[in-house]
Structures are given as structure tokens and as C-alpha cells.
Amino acid sequence: MLAPTASGRFQESSDSCNMHSLICILTVLAAGAISGDAQAQSAGPFDGKWTTVVTCPAAEGAGSFTLLVDADIKGGIFSGEKGEQGKPGWYSLNGKVQSDGALEILARGIVPSSRLAAGNVPVGTAYGYPIKGRLEGASGTGARQGGRPCTVTFAKQ
């Protein structure tokens, strides 16, 4: 920092490094506070870990089944997965949750057993369907749109 001398001239002050360091520290702290505020504001009311249960009754020649999927909601984004992607038995749920609790999810999977699949399609066949529902507080319900009448329940962990 420049400081005036007794003769009226300016010269580098010995406080230069300390003042510069203080400005750097304050800048870093302010940036951290702003970043923390932005993250807090982006958190949705339903953020957290959820247990999701998908129940599908016997229909169209296929047997009934129930799937338990652990899921996360972060910033209104719903995501859950079970099994190994690309292999029979894999199942995923991905979508959005509105601040009022309305949700739209796309379920995708790979058939693990032809006797559980509508139309008894072969093991390894990919499938998908939309789910619509609503979360209220720490629970919620949903339903498959189209195809067999599967129901979905959600419970916050």
C-alpha cells in the first residue's frame, strides 16, 4: 500500500503485505458465505434420503412384484437406483419434485424374469414408464402412468 512520507512523496508502506493478506482473507470468507447462502437457498423442502416401494400386481400374464429402492432428493431432483446398470434386474427412478410436493419420475429397468414382465418378454429387455405422485411432509404416494396399475409409496428416512 502506498503511504505519504514526511516530504509529501508516496512510498510503499511496510503494512502492504499485511493489508493485502487481510483483503485476501476477507474476500475468501465473503465468497464462502455467499456460496453457503446459495446452497441453502437451493435446498428443497423434500431434500434427503427416501425409501421408495414400487408394487405391481399380477397383470397381462405377468406375476406380481415389489421393489424397494433407496433414493435421494437434492435440490428438487429425485434419483434412486437398484442393481447394476446394464444387467437384468437393474431399476432406476429419476425425476423432479416441485416445491409443493408434486413429482414426476421416469422408471427404467431391465427385465430380470420373463414371468414378471408384461407380455412375458425375454430377460434382458429394457423397459420404462412414467410415475406421477405427490409428497407431503415425510411421506408420499404415486402411480404408474399407463400399463399395469403399479403403486408407489415414499417414506423419508
PATOR-358627 format. One record per residue (C-alpha): residue in three letters; x, y, z. Coordinates in nm, 3 decimals. Each point is the difference from the previous one (the first is absolute). Layout:
N
<node><code>ala</code><x>X</x><y>Y</y><z>Z</z></node>
...
//
This chain:
157
<node><code>met</code><x>0.000</x><y>0.000</y><z>0.000</z></node>
<node><code>leu</code><x>0.131</x><y>0.347</y><z>-0.080</z></node>
<node><code>ala</code><x>0.030</x><y>0.241</y><z>0.294</z></node>
<node><code>pro</code><x>0.105</x><y>0.367</y><z>0.003</z></node>
<node><code>thr</code><x>0.343</x><y>0.081</y><z>0.146</z></node>
<node><code>ala</code><x>0.095</x><y>0.311</y><z>0.200</z></node>
<node><code>ser</code><x>0.123</x><y>0.160</y><z>-0.324</z></node>
<node><code>gly</code><x>-0.341</x><y>-0.051</y><z>-0.167</z></node>
<node><code>arg</code><x>0.116</x><y>-0.277</y><z>-0.223</z></node>
<node><code>phe</code><x>-0.156</x><y>-0.346</y><z>-0.007</z></node>
<node><code>gln</code><x>0.185</x><y>-0.318</y><z>0.073</z></node>
<node><code>glu</code><x>-0.087</x><y>-0.363</y><z>0.061</z></node>
<node><code>ser</code><x>-0.115</x><y>-0.050</y><z>0.356</z></node>
<node><code>ser</code><x>0.128</x><y>-0.294</y><z>0.203</z></node>
<node><code>asp</code><x>-0.367</x><y>-0.083</y><z>0.070</z></node>
<node><code>ser</code><x>-0.045</x><y>-0.088</y><z>-0.367</z></node>
<node><code>cys</code><x>0.029</x><y>-0.375</y><z>0.044</z></node>
<node><code>asn</code><x>-0.219</x><y>-0.004</y><z>0.309</z></node>
<node><code>met</code><x>-0.271</x><y>0.213</y><z>-0.163</z></node>
<node><code>his</code><x>0.012</x><y>-0.213</y><z>-0.316</z></node>
<node><code>ser</code><x>-0.029</x><y>-0.319</y><z>0.206</z></node>
<node><code>leu</code><x>-0.293</x><y>0.144</y><z>0.194</z></node>
<node><code>ile</code><x>-0.180</x><y>0.090</y><z>-0.325</z></node>
<node><code>cys</code><x>0.063</x><y>-0.352</y><z>-0.137</z></node>
<node><code>ile</code><x>-0.132</x><y>-0.162</y><z>0.318</z></node>
<node><code>leu</code><x>-0.311</x><y>0.220</y><z>0.004</z></node>
<node><code>thr</code><x>-0.065</x><y>-0.074</y><z>-0.368</z></node>
<node><code>val</code><x>0.025</x><y>-0.375</y><z>0.057</z></node>
<node><code>leu</code><x>-0.228</x><y>0.017</y><z>0.305</z></node>
<node><code>ala</code><x>-0.258</x><y>0.209</y><z>-0.185</z></node>
<node><code>ala</code><x>0.002</x><y>-0.239</y><z>-0.296</z></node>
<node><code>gly</code><x>-0.050</x><y>-0.294</y><z>0.237</z></node>
<node><code>ala</code><x>-0.294</x><y>0.171</y><z>0.169</z></node>
<node><code>ile</code><x>-0.164</x><y>0.080</y><z>-0.334</z></node>
<node><code>ser</code><x>0.053</x><y>-0.358</y><z>-0.120</z></node>
<node><code>gly</code><x>-0.151</x><y>-0.138</y><z>0.322</z></node>
<node><code>asp</code><x>-0.305</x><y>0.228</y><z>-0.035</z></node>
<node><code>ala</code><x>-0.052</x><y>-0.112</y><z>-0.361</z></node>
<node><code>gln</code><x>0.016</x><y>-0.366</y><z>0.101</z></node>
<node><code>ala</code><x>-0.246</x><y>0.052</y><z>0.284</z></node>
<node><code>gln</code><x>-0.241</x><y>0.178</y><z>-0.234</z></node>
<node><code>ser</code><x>0.017</x><y>-0.279</y><z>-0.260</z></node>
<node><code>ala</code><x>-0.092</x><y>-0.271</y><z>0.253</z></node>
<node><code>gly</code><x>-0.356</x><y>-0.117</y><z>-0.055</z></node>
<node><code>pro</code><x>-0.253</x><y>-0.075</y><z>0.274</z></node>
<node><code>phe</code><x>0.014</x><y>-0.373</y><z>-0.080</z></node>
<node><code>asp</code><x>0.378</x><y>-0.037</y><z>-0.022</z></node>
<node><code>gly</code><x>0.140</x><y>-0.310</y><z>0.169</z></node>
<node><code>lys</code><x>0.002</x><y>-0.379</y><z>-0.018</z></node>
<node><code>trp</code><x>-0.323</x><y>-0.181</y><z>-0.087</z></node>
<node><code>thr</code><x>-0.111</x><y>-0.363</y><z>-0.004</z></node>
<node><code>thr</code><x>-0.207</x><y>-0.069</y><z>-0.310</z></node>
<node><code>val</code><x>-0.218</x><y>-0.309</y><z>-0.038</z></node>
<node><code>val</code><x>-0.138</x><y>-0.089</y><z>-0.344</z></node>
<node><code>thr</code><x>-0.278</x><y>-0.262</y><z>0.006</z></node>
<node><code>cys</code><x>-0.139</x><y>-0.151</y><z>-0.319</z></node>
<node><code>pro</code><x>-0.285</x><y>-0.254</y><z>0.008</z></node>
<node><code>ala</code><x>-0.028</x><y>-0.297</y><z>-0.235</z></node>
<node><code>ala</code><x>-0.125</x><y>0.127</y><z>-0.338</z></node>
<node><code>glu</code><x>0.023</x><y>-0.078</y><z>-0.371</z></node>
<node><code>gly</code><x>0.135</x><y>-0.348</y><z>0.071</z></node>
<node><code>ala</code><x>0.278</x><y>0.132</y><z>0.223</z></node>
<node><code>gly</code><x>0.048</x><y>-0.086</y><z>0.366</z></node>
<node><code>ser</code><x>-0.012</x><y>0.257</y><z>0.279</z></node>
<node><code>phe</code><x>0.312</x><y>0.155</y><z>0.152</z></node>
<node><code>thr</code><x>0.118</x><y>0.261</y><z>0.248</z></node>
<node><code>leu</code><x>0.321</x><y>0.201</y><z>-0.026</z></node>
<node><code>leu</code><x>0.169</x><y>0.192</y><z>0.280</z></node>
<node><code>val</code><x>0.217</x><y>0.286</y><z>-0.126</z></node>
<node><code>asp</code><x>0.202</x><y>0.239</y><z>0.216</z></node>
<node><code>ala</code><x>-0.011</x><y>0.346</y><z>-0.154</z></node>
<node><code>asp</code><x>0.127</x><y>0.352</y><z>0.057</z></node>
<node><code>ile</code><x>-0.163</x><y>0.334</y><z>-0.062</z></node>
<node><code>lys</code><x>0.237</x><y>0.293</y><z>-0.032</z></node>
<node><code>gly</code><x>-0.104</x><y>0.342</y><z>-0.124</z></node>
<node><code>gly</code><x>-0.324</x><y>-0.145</y><z>-0.133</z></node>
<node><code>ile</code><x>0.172</x><y>-0.279</y><z>-0.198</z></node>
<node><code>phe</code><x>-0.115</x><y>-0.354</y><z>0.082</z></node>
<node><code>ser</code><x>0.241</x><y>-0.288</y><z>-0.068</z></node>
<node><code>gly</code><x>0.011</x><y>-0.363</y><z>0.108</z></node>
<node><code>glu</code><x>0.150</x><y>-0.316</y><z>-0.140</z></node>
<node><code>lys</code><x>-0.001</x><y>-0.372</y><z>0.074</z></node>
<node><code>gly</code><x>0.223</x><y>-0.265</y><z>-0.153</z></node>
<node><code>glu</code><x>0.280</x><y>0.035</y><z>-0.251</z></node>
<node><code>gln</code><x>-0.067</x><y>0.226</y><z>-0.298</z></node>
<node><code>gly</code><x>-0.019</x><y>-0.192</y><z>-0.327</z></node>
<node><code>lys</code><x>-0.074</x><y>-0.335</y><z>0.168</z></node>
<node><code>pro</code><x>-0.331</x><y>-0.183</y><z>0.053</z></node>
<node><code>gly</code><x>-0.166</x><y>0.122</y><z>0.320</z></node>
<node><code>trp</code><x>0.133</x><y>0.356</y><z>-0.028</z></node>
<node><code>tyr</code><x>-0.266</x><y>0.261</y><z>0.083</z></node>
<node><code>ser</code><x>0.026</x><y>0.377</y><z>0.027</z></node>
<node><code>leu</code><x>-0.227</x><y>0.288</y><z>0.097</z></node>
<node><code>asn</code><x>0.090</x><y>0.353</y><z>-0.115</z></node>
<node><code>gly</code><x>-0.207</x><y>0.316</y><z>-0.009</z></node>
<node><code>lys</code><x>-0.099</x><y>0.327</y><z>0.159</z></node>
<node><code>val</code><x>-0.183</x><y>0.101</y><z>0.316</z></node>
<node><code>gln</code><x>-0.173</x><y>0.339</y><z>0.006</z></node>
<node><code>ser</code><x>0.004</x><y>0.212</y><z>0.316</z></node>
<node><code>asp</code><x>-0.370</x><y>-0.087</y><z>0.054</z></node>
<node><code>gly</code><x>0.084</x><y>-0.373</y><z>0.001</z></node>
<node><code>ala</code><x>-0.123</x><y>-0.087</y><z>-0.352</z></node>
<node><code>leu</code><x>0.240</x><y>-0.246</y><z>-0.159</z></node>
<node><code>glu</code><x>0.060</x><y>-0.151</y><z>-0.340</z></node>
<node><code>ile</code><x>0.240</x><y>-0.291</y><z>-0.028</z></node>
<node><code>leu</code><x>0.117</x><y>-0.220</y><z>-0.284</z></node>
<node><code>ala</code><x>0.045</x><y>-0.364</y><z>0.103</z></node>
<node><code>arg</code><x>0.240</x><y>-0.200</y><z>-0.215</z></node>
<node><code>gly</code><x>0.118</x><y>-0.354</y><z>0.033</z></node>
<node><code>ile</code><x>0.115</x><y>-0.326</y><z>-0.154</z></node>
<node><code>val</code><x>-0.226</x><y>-0.304</y><z>0.032</z></node>
<node><code>pro</code><x>0.142</x><y>-0.252</y><z>0.252</z></node>
<node><code>ser</code><x>-0.261</x><y>-0.274</y><z>-0.060</z></node>
<node><code>ser</code><x>-0.234</x><y>-0.044</y><z>-0.298</z></node>
<node><code>arg</code><x>-0.277</x><y>-0.132</y><z>0.226</z></node>
<node><code>leu</code><x>-0.007</x><y>0.338</y><z>0.183</z></node>
<node><code>ala</code><x>-0.009</x><y>0.211</y><z>-0.318</z></node>
<node><code>ala</code><x>-0.312</x><y>0.107</y><z>-0.186</z></node>
<node><code>gly</code><x>-0.026</x><y>-0.210</y><z>-0.316</z></node>
<node><code>asn</code><x>0.264</x><y>-0.234</y><z>0.149</z></node>
<node><code>val</code><x>0.275</x><y>0.171</y><z>-0.199</z></node>
<node><code>pro</code><x>0.350</x><y>-0.153</y><z>0.024</z></node>
<node><code>val</code><x>0.243</x><y>0.059</y><z>0.285</z></node>
<node><code>gly</code><x>0.223</x><y>0.296</y><z>-0.085</z></node>
<node><code>thr</code><x>-0.275</x><y>0.203</y><z>-0.174</z></node>
<node><code>ala</code><x>0.014</x><y>0.370</y><z>0.089</z></node>
<node><code>tyr</code><x>-0.320</x><y>0.173</y><z>0.112</z></node>
<node><code>gly</code><x>-0.114</x><y>0.333</y><z>0.141</z></node>
<node><code>tyr</code><x>-0.310</x><y>0.186</y><z>0.114</z></node>
<node><code>pro</code><x>-0.097</x><y>0.331</y><z>0.163</z></node>
<node><code>ile</code><x>-0.112</x><y>0.034</y><z>0.361</z></node>
<node><code>lys</code><x>-0.196</x><y>0.297</y><z>0.135</z></node>
<node><code>gly</code><x>-0.061</x><y>0.066</y><z>0.366</z></node>
<node><code>arg</code><x>0.016</x><y>0.236</y><z>0.294</z></node>
<node><code>leu</code><x>0.214</x><y>0.033</y><z>0.311</z></node>
<node><code>glu</code><x>-0.145</x><y>0.148</y><z>0.318</z></node>
<node><code>gly</code><x>0.230</x><y>0.045</y><z>0.297</z></node>
<node><code>ala</code><x>0.196</x><y>-0.322</y><z>0.046</z></node>
<node><code>ser</code><x>-0.212</x><y>-0.230</y><z>-0.219</z></node>
<node><code>gly</code><x>-0.168</x><y>-0.021</y><z>-0.336</z></node>
<node><code>thr</code><x>-0.174</x><y>-0.211</y><z>-0.260</z></node>
<node><code>gly</code><x>0.016</x><y>-0.041</y><z>-0.374</z></node>
<node><code>ala</code><x>-0.125</x><y>-0.213</y><z>-0.286</z></node>
<node><code>arg</code><x>0.132</x><y>-0.136</y><z>-0.327</z></node>
<node><code>gln</code><x>-0.144</x><y>0.179</y><z>-0.302</z></node>
<node><code>gly</code><x>-0.113</x><y>-0.255</y><z>-0.259</z></node>
<node><code>gly</code><x>0.047</x><y>-0.375</y><z>-0.002</z></node>
<node><code>arg</code><x>-0.063</x><y>-0.209</y><z>0.309</z></node>
<node><code>pro</code><x>-0.129</x><y>0.191</y><z>0.306</z></node>
<node><code>cys</code><x>0.315</x><y>0.024</y><z>0.213</z></node>
<node><code>thr</code><x>-0.004</x><y>0.209</y><z>0.317</z></node>
<node><code>val</code><x>0.292</x><y>0.179</y><z>0.163</z></node>
<node><code>thr</code><x>0.048</x><y>0.108</y><z>0.361</z></node>
<node><code>phe</code><x>0.267</x><y>0.236</y><z>0.129</z></node>
<node><code>ala</code><x>0.127</x><y>0.029</y><z>0.358</z></node>
<node><code>lys</code><x>0.268</x><y>0.245</y><z>0.110</z></node>
<node><code>gln</code><x>0.276</x><y>-0.170</y><z>0.199</z></node>
//
